[in-house]
Amino acid sequence: MLIRYDGKRVIVAGAARGIGRAIVRAFAADGADVLACDRLVDELEAGERIKALAVDVTDPASIDAVVAATGGRVDVLVYVAGGVLGQQPRPIEEVAPDDFSAIVDANLKGCFLFARAVAPVMKQAGGGRIVTISSRAGLATSLTGIQAYAAAKHGQVGLVKQLAQELGPFGITVNSVAPGFMATSPDYERQWNSYSEEFRRTFADRIAMRRMGRPEDIADAVLFLASDRASWITGQILPVTGSPLA
């Protein structure tokens, strides 16, 4: 199945590290012009087909500036931003409301704001693709143990389904890829290192494919869902975990 993105304009929000960086590289390799944005602007890659731009996903004006930088055309939006923002698992009674809100804002509110910003452009063009990176934590519980992260990812799954229903008549599909655990950022490396040696040694044995996932595994799924090959797929959450979900 040959999938190309020649002449397509793609925004990847949360593009500096790990999964986001792999998605940017994959789109650019397949011919897309990619606007890679992140608050960690110094860590963004730029190149012939990749333009780097800073963004605050909780600020509508910052998001509008990113969309304007595309020249008024967005064929694909991929929302990767979020994570746990350096937080550690704590009993709920010890979680400050502002800490809870910060994770929800980055993972859920930012996804809403970006979709809100690109929807008019995609409607005018007669179609588009929105793909979010949720998590296995949006379908079950979270290995992070962080209540806000699980809640935000479950919320993102609901947003995807609702937007798919709303935007379908305009030729816009909205889907999500739900990765399994990957140590792709300092936060998730700390999480991984917090587990016992026995847990880490046997982790892959509990995965049907007997290996940890790679960012490229997620990028492959995103490129399919963003393509014309997936034009009749919307409102779906695709687990990419190396195992069937229980």
ZISUL-V960888 format. One record per residue. N is the residue number from 1. RES is the residue in three letters. D_CENTER is the distance of its C-alpha to the mean C-alpha in Angstrom with 2 decimals. Layout:
N,RES,D_CENTER ; N,RES,D_CENTER
//
This chain:
1,MET,23.56 ; 2,LEU,23.23 ; 3,ILE,20.12 ; 4,ARG,20.45 ; 5,TYR,18.87 ; 6,ASP,22.02 ; 7,GLY,22.41 ; 8,LYS,18.90 ; 9,ARG,17.05 ; 10,VAL,13.32 ; 11,ILE,11.25 ; 12,VAL,8.25 ; 13,ALA,7.54 ; 14,GLY,7.25 ; 15,ALA,9.10 ; 16,ALA,11.94 ; 17,ARG,11.52 ; 18,GLY,10.79 ; 19,ILE,7.84 ; 20,GLY,7.06 ; 21,ARG,10.83 ; 22,ALA,11.32 ; 23,ILE,9.35 ; 24,VAL,11.49 ; 25,ARG,14.51 ; 26,ALA,14.23 ; 27,PHE,14.17 ; 28,ALA,16.94 ; 29,ALA,18.90 ; 30,ASP,18.97 ; 31,GLY,20.43 ; 32,ALA,17.83 ; 33,ASP,18.25 ; 34,VAL,15.01 ; 35,LEU,14.55 ; 36,ALA,12.50 ; 37,CYS,12.22 ; 38,ASP,11.95 ; 39,ARG,14.55 ; 40,LEU,15.56 ; 41,VAL,17.07 ; 42,ASP,19.63 ; 43,GLU,17.24 ; 44,LEU,15.71 ; 45,GLU,17.23 ; 46,ALA,19.20 ; 47,GLY,21.39 ; 48,GLU,23.19 ; 49,ARG,20.21 ; 50,ILE,17.76 ; 51,LYS,18.33 ; 52,ALA,17.03 ; 53,LEU,16.98 ; 54,ALA,16.61 ; 55,VAL,14.78 ; 56,ASP,14.98 ; 57,VAL,12.24 ; 58,THR,14.95 ; 59,ASP,17.55 ; 60,PRO,18.02 ; 61,ALA,20.41 ; 62,SER,18.11 ; 63,ILE,15.49 ; 64,ASP,18.52 ; 65,ALA,19.67 ; 66,VAL,16.58 ; 67,VAL,17.04 ; 68,ALA,20.75 ; 69,ALA,20.32 ; 70,THR,19.31 ; 71,GLY,22.83 ; 72,GLY,22.06 ; 73,ARG,20.20 ; 74,VAL,16.56 ; 75,ASP,16.21 ; 76,VAL,12.46 ; 77,LEU,9.59 ; 78,VAL,6.04 ; 79,TYR,4.10 ; 80,VAL,2.37 ; 81,ALA,5.78 ; 82,GLY,7.80 ; 83,GLY,9.67 ; 84,VAL,13.37 ; 85,LEU,14.85 ; 86,GLY,17.65 ; 87,GLN,18.95 ; 88,GLN,20.95 ; 89,PRO,21.80 ; 90,ARG,24.83 ; 91,PRO,27.01 ; 92,ILE,26.02 ; 93,GLU,29.26 ; 94,GLU,28.31 ; 95,VAL,24.93 ; 96,ALA,25.47 ; 97,PRO,24.22 ; 98,ASP,22.74 ; 99,ASP,20.72 ; 100,PHE,19.38 ; 101,SER,18.63 ; 102,ALA,16.86 ; 103,ILE,14.11 ; 104,VAL,13.96 ; 105,ASP,13.94 ; 106,ALA,11.03 ; 107,ASN,8.72 ; 108,LEU,10.55 ; 109,LYS,12.92 ; 110,GLY,10.78 ; 111,CYS,8.70 ; 112,PHE,12.29 ; 113,LEU,13.70 ; 114,PHE,11.61 ; 115,ALA,12.29 ; 116,ARG,15.80 ; 117,ALA,16.26 ; 118,VAL,15.47 ; 119,ALA,17.14 ; 120,PRO,20.66 ; 121,VAL,20.16 ; 122,MET,18.86 ; 123,LYS,21.67 ; 124,GLN,24.19 ; 125,ALA,23.19 ; 126,GLY,23.50 ; 127,GLY,20.08 ; 128,GLY,16.48 ; 129,ARG,13.16 ; 130,ILE,10.06 ; 131,VAL,7.13 ; 132,THR,4.28 ; 133,ILE,2.71 ; 134,SER,5.91 ; 135,SER,8.65 ; 136,ARG,12.25 ; 137,ALA,13.04 ; 138,GLY,12.18 ; 139,LEU,14.89 ; 140,ALA,17.40 ; 141,THR,17.97 ; 142,SER,16.20 ; 143,LEU,17.73 ; 144,THR,17.09 ; 145,GLY,19.73 ; 146,ILE,18.19 ; 147,GLN,18.88 ; 148,ALA,16.61 ; 149,TYR,13.47 ; 150,ALA,14.56 ; 151,ALA,15.62 ; 152,ALA,12.52 ; 153,LYS,10.36 ; 154,HIS,13.40 ; 155,GLY,13.51 ; 156,GLN,10.09 ; 157,VAL,11.44 ; 158,GLY,14.57 ; 159,LEU,13.24 ; 160,VAL,11.72 ; 161,LYS,15.15 ; 162,GLN,17.12 ; 163,LEU,15.63 ; 164,ALA,16.19 ; 165,GLN,19.75 ; 166,GLU,20.25 ; 167,LEU,18.96 ; 168,GLY,20.25 ; 169,PRO,23.71 ; 170,PHE,22.46 ; 171,GLY,21.07 ; 172,ILE,17.40 ; 173,THR,15.22 ; 174,VAL,12.20 ; 175,ASN,10.45 ; 176,SER,7.74 ; 177,VAL,7.46 ; 178,ALA,8.59 ; 179,PRO,9.38 ; 180,GLY,12.63 ; 181,PHE,13.60 ; 182,MET,13.38 ; 183,ALA,15.15 ; 184,THR,12.96 ; 185,SER,13.73 ; 186,PRO,16.96 ; 187,ASP,15.93 ; 188,TYR,15.16 ; 189,GLU,18.21 ; 190,ARG,20.29 ; 191,GLN,19.19 ; 192,TRP,20.16 ; 193,ASN,23.39 ; 194,SER,24.29 ; 195,TYR,24.85 ; 196,SER,28.31 ; 197,GLU,29.35 ; 198,GLU,30.14 ; 199,PHE,26.69 ; 200,ARG,25.02 ; 201,ARG,27.72 ; 202,THR,27.36 ; 203,PHE,23.61 ; 204,ALA,23.21 ; 205,ASP,26.31 ; 206,ARG,24.55 ; 207,ILE,21.98 ; 208,ALA,23.55 ; 209,MET,22.73 ; 210,ARG,24.16 ; 211,ARG,21.62 ; 212,MET,18.52 ; 213,GLY,15.32 ; 214,ARG,14.35 ; 215,PRO,11.26 ; 216,GLU,13.08 ; 217,ASP,13.08 ; 218,ILE,9.39 ; 219,ALA,9.93 ; 220,ASP,12.95 ; 221,ALA,11.50 ; 222,VAL,9.12 ; 223,LEU,12.33 ; 224,PHE,14.36 ; 225,LEU,12.60 ; 226,ALA,12.66 ; 227,SER,16.28 ; 228,ASP,19.58 ; 229,ARG,20.05 ; 230,ALA,17.69 ; 231,SER,19.39 ; 232,TRP,20.67 ; 233,ILE,17.61 ; 234,THR,15.92 ; 235,GLY,14.90 ; 236,GLN,14.05 ; 237,ILE,11.90 ; 238,LEU,12.16 ; 239,PRO,12.65 ; 240,VAL,12.55 ; 241,THR,14.68 ; 242,GLY,17.91 ; 243,SER,19.79 ; 244,PRO,20.58 ; 245,LEU,19.44 ; 246,ALA,22.55
//
